[in-house]
Amino acid sequence: MSVFSGKCLCGNVSYQSHSEPKAIFNCHCEDCRRATGSVFGTNLFVPETKVEISGKVSSYSHISDSGSTMTKRFCPNCGSLLFGSNSAKPNVVSIRAGTVDQLALIKPQINLFMDKKVPSTSIDENLKQASRMP
């Protein structure tokens, strides 16, 4: 039985997570802003072995400011960004919050890379804040 599920815009790629998120972060780094097309990205982190993906995904890899290889996985049909991985955090997949079906599950715990935040972006002051990935 899955804990949560989601899909891309066109529905060609879907997933089931068989684990609760281990963490949920809002990331304000430049890479997340550019990849999502928004002022920050919200990601749910789960063990890679607990995510079951249906459909074909395409990927794009790049080197982050910290030197890690970051891989973005997206639907080749509609372009929706669904998943990410970081070579510094093996066996963990980040799932883009906007693709999750169970919206009540999305409760960020921290805002990351606050020094890169778009100045006009409102921030929940009740969340922890950090300048880097924990």
PyMOL commands that set and color helices and strands:
alter all, ss='L'
color gray80, all
select helices_A, chain A and resi 30-36+48-50+97-99+103-105+114-116
alter helices_A, ss='H'
color red, helices_A
select strands_A, chain A and resi 4-7+14-17+23-27+41-47+51-54+58-63+69-74+81-86+92-96+110-112+128-129
alter strands_A, ss='S'
color yellow, strands_A
deselect
rebuild
show_as cartoon
